[in-house]
Amino acid sequence: MDGLIHMLPVEHDDPINAKILAVSEDKIEGFVREPFEEIARRSGVDVDDVTARITAMLRAGTIRRVRQTLLATNLADGALVAWKVPEDKIDAAFDWMFQRDPFSGHVVLRSTDTVTAGSDYKLWTTVKVPHGFSLEQHCELLSKKVGAERFRLMPAKGIFTLGVGHVRRKTIEPGSKADQPAKMIPVQVVDLSEHEWKVLLVLKRELAPEEIQPTPWAVRAEEARVSLEEFYCVAEQLNARKVIGRFSTFLEHVKPSAGGVRVTRFNALFHWAVPPGREIEAGGEVGRHHILTHCYWREAGPEFKNVNIMAVAHGTDKQLLLDHKAAIDRHLRASSISVAYTNVFWGGRSEIKPSEISPHVYREWLREVGA
């Protein structure tokens, strides 16, 4: 089997790999007992081929991780954070956030095409801290560590779109959208028991190549010291409580593959300032557009001209992404939603890792950094 895996195509644009990835990137919602069988069923690719090809792509680095995602906004206090850091410190700040802070997830350097509101905030991160700890204090600590001059916390007030699906988004035309507006998922606090945390922490850890096989949760149940049936039961209860996101294969979409093939080249963060009181309506109209991987209601404040709807799109053609943005702008006008200000922040250097959310790990980290 190992010899076969080494001979398999590992680029995302191989026709069979593309069929698998069109499902495995973001179509397996919630917790599924047999995720690889479900990917096989939906993609029409034999399950043995699914596991072999996902393993090959993972080992080659085409897929950077395979894991059960969580709706961590319900488990930890989180925010998008924009940082104003002196130019001579920004690379070191980026490195510190990515390498030293397990509670920072996405770390991205962003720029605008012209000097506009907030364009001096070039470092952008997502930060989560477990319930009971202060997001503000965490960012104050990071600020001291990296020499930031200012930061702006932008917690999500509502989520309209959250998914990846880079492969199937490659062929989407500007203006392509769902028949109905996106429904907002409110951000709400969920408290877990020790038993639930025990299962959740082993469930969420990414799968190693040798774990890409039928019944992947059996080993995790052993690790949590519960029966497989109990593991399923807890995972399904957490799913019902809106704690579980999706089972997903994450493509390496920042760097080229070993063969030099890129999944995406541009990462655009779109900003809109819509009238207060119309955020849910506007977010629904923006979030229904198929090109978007993320869409949130976040309050960016006066530094960003009171932007309150943000969305992310990826692509290999910058002008095509701007065409997608123009189509969304036209749709907002057609929906009689006025926009006081809009902008695009382009992603440059970028690193991504899952944010840690365990209270125990957070206490240990505070000790390590001397806080």
N, C-alpha and C positions, 0 to 999 in steps of 0.2 A: 504493500500500500504506500509506504514512504517513497519508494522509487517512482510509483505512478504520480504521486503528488508533485515530485520534483519536475516531472515532464509536462505538467498541465500549464495552459496559458494563465498568466497572472495579471494581465492588464484589465482595467475596468471595462474597456470597450470591446473585449472579446465577446462575440454574440451570446454565448451561453452564460458567461459571467455577467453580462449586462442584464439578461433575463432574471438571474438570481438577485442581483443587486437592486433591480427595480422594485423588488419586494422586500429584501432583507434590510435595506437602508432605513425605512421608516413606516413599513406597512403592517408590522406585527404589533398591534396595539395591546397594551396591558400585559398581564402574566400569562404565558402559555406553557403547558406542561412539556410539550414536545415541539420546541420552536423550529428545529430543522425540518421536521416532518411538515410543519405548517408552511414553511418557506417553499418546500418541494411541491406541496399541493397547489399553492397559489402561482408558482412560477412555471409549473409544468415540467420541471427538471427532476429527474430521479433523485431520491434522498441521498443515496450514496455519492452521486455526483455533486450534490449540494454541499455535503460535508467535506468532500475531498477538495473542491474548488475554493470554498471559504478558507479551509486550512492552508491551501497553497497561497492564496492572496494575503492571508494574515502573515505567513512566514516571509513572504516577499516584501511586505511593507505596503502593499496596495491598500489593504485594509489595515488601519492602525489599531483598532480594538473592536472586540465583540463583547457586548455586555447588555445586561438588563438595566435600562435607565429608570430613574425615579423622577417623580414630580417633586424635585427637591425644594421648590418654593414652598411646599406645604410642610416640609420637615425641618427647614432651617430658614433663618431670616436672610434674604439675599437681595442683591442690588447690582445693577450695572453701575460702574464707577468710572468717571472721567477724571484724569489726573493732570494737573499742570505741573510739569517737572522741568527744571532748567535743562537746556539743550545738552550741556556737557555731562549731565547725570542720567539722561533718559535710557541709554542702553543698559547701564548698570541697574537702574530701577526695573526695567523689563526683566532682566536676568533674575533679580531678587524675587520678584513676584512669582515668576514661573518656577524657579528652583527651590525657593525657601518657604513659600507660603502655600501649604496644601489646601487652603480655603479659597484661593484665587483659581478660577477655572480657565476661562478664555483670557489670554493676555495678548493685546493687539496694539500696534502703533497705527494711528489713523491720521489722515490728512484730508484737507478740502482743496478743491481746485482753485479757489480764491480765498483771500483773508476775509473771514466772516465771523459771526458770533460763535465763540467757543473754539475757533480753530487753533488757539494756543493750548488747548487741552489735547495733547497728542497721544497719551497713553490711556488705553481703555481696558478695563478688566471686569470680569464678573466675580463677585465675592459672596460667599455664604458663610454664616456663622451659626452654630447650633442654637436652638431656642434657649433663652436664659442668659445669653451673652450679647454684648452690644456691638452691632455693626459699625456704629459711629466710632466707638473706642478701638475696634479692630483697625479701621482705616486710619485713625489718628496714629496708631502704633506703626502701621505700614508707612505712613507719611514721614515719620521720624526716621525710619530705617532707610528710606530711599531718597530723602531730601526733597520731597514734593512741596511746592509752594501752596497749592490748594487742591481740594478734591470736591467733586459733586456726586453725592449719592442719589441714585435713581431707582428705588425699589419698584418692582412691577406691581401695579394696581389691578391689572387684568391681563390675561394671555389670550390672544386670538389665534395664533398659529405657532406651532412648535413641532418641527420635523426636519429631516435632512433631505434625502432623496435627490442627491446631485445628479445621478445617472438619468432618472426619468425627467428631470427638469431641463436637461440639455436641449430638448426639442420643443419646449413651450414657447408659444408666440406671445408677443406683448399684448396685454389686454385679456389673456385667457384667465377665466375666473369661474368659481363655483356658482351654481344657480342661486344659492342663498347666501346672505352675509354670514361671515364666521361668527360663531357663538363665543362669547367671552367666558373663559374659565376663571372664576374668581380665585384670588390667592387666599388660602385659609389655613390656619394652624391645625396640625394633627399631632396629638401626643401619643407616643408609643410606649408599650410596656417593655420591660427588660427582655422578655421572651421574644417579642416582635423585633426588637433591635438586633437580637442575636441572629435571627433568621435573615433580616434585611441586610445586615453588613456582609454576610457571605453571599447572599443573592446578588448584590450589586457589583461585586468585584468582577473585573473583566475575565473572560475565558481565555485560557492558554490554548495553543494549537491542539494539544492532545485532548482537550476537553470538547472539541468540536465533534460531537458524536451523539447518537441517540441517548435519550434520558440524561441530559447533561447535569440535571439537578441532584442526581443520586449522590455524587461525591460531596456536593455542598451540604446536603442534608446530614451526611455523616460528620462533616466538619462542625456543623451546628449542634451535633449530638441529639438529633431528633429523627424520627422515622421519616421516610420519604413522603408518606401520606400526610403527616403532621406539617412537614415543610410546605407541601402543596396547599394545605388548608390555611396556613398563616399567610402565604403569598397571595392566595386568592382573597382572603379577608382584607389584606392591605390594598389589593387592587380595587376592591369594592369601596374602600375609603379614599380613593383617588390619590394614593401614594405612589403607585407604579406607573411608569411612563410607557415605554415600549421595549421590545427586544430588538436590538439594532446592531448592524455591522457598520462601523464608521470608517469611511474612506479617508485615506490621507489626501486631503484636498488643498493643503497649503504648499507642500513641496512636490516636485515631480517624482514619479515612480522610478524604480531601478532602471527601467527601460526608457526613462526620459519623458513619459507621458503624464500630462497634467489633467486632473479632474476639473479644476477651476483655476482661474488666474486672478480674478477680481472679486473682492468681497465688499459689498456696498451696504452701509448703514444709512437708511433713509430716515429723514426727520420731517414731521409735519406739526405745525401748531394749529389746532382746530379750536373752535369756540368752547370755553368751559361749559360743561353740561352735555356736550355732544360727543364725548370721548368714546363711549360704548358704541354708538352708531357709526362713528368714523372708523374706529378700530375694526368693526365688523365688515365695513366696505373695503378697507385696505386689506384686511386679513383674508378675504375670499380669493385674492389673486394667487394663482397657482405657483408663480415664480418664487414666492417668499418662503424662506425656511423658518423665520421667526417674525412675530408681530406682537407688540406689547403696548399697553398704556403705561407710560412712565412720565413723571413730571420732571422736566429737565431744568426748570427754573430760569431766571432772567439771564444767566450766563449763556443760555442757548435760545434766547428769545421765546421762552415759555413753550418750547416744543413739548407735546404730550403724547404723540403717537410715533412709535419707532418700528422699523421693520428691516430685515436683512435679506439680501439676495446675493447669490454667487453666480459667476459665469466666466467664460473665457474671452468675452468680447465686451469691452467697456461701453461702447456706444449702444450695444444691444441692451445692456443693463439700464442705461439712461432712457432708452425707448420704453422699457418696461415701467420705469418710474413715471415717464410722461403719460403712459396709458392709465396708470393709477391716478395721477393728478387730474386727468380728464374725467375719469369716473367719479372722483370726489366732486368736481364741478357739476357734473350731470346729476349727482345725488343732492345738489343744493347744500353741500357742506363747504363753507368757506375756509380757506387756508391763509392765515396771517403771515406765515413764514414757512419755508421748506428748504432743505439742504441735503447734501450727500457727503458722508464721511467715508473715505475709501480706506480699506484695510491694507497695511503693508506687512511688515514683519509680524508673525503671528505664531503662537503656540497654544495648544489646547490640552487640557487634562481634566478628568472628572474632579469636581470639588469634593473635598472630604466634608462629612456632615456629622460625624460622631462626637458627642460631648466629651467622651473619654479622650479621644485623640486631640481635641481642642485644648483640654487642660494640660496634657503632656506638651503640646506645642508651646503654650504660654510659658511653661517652665524652661523649655529649651531656648527660647529667644530672650529669656530674662525679664519677662513682663510681670 
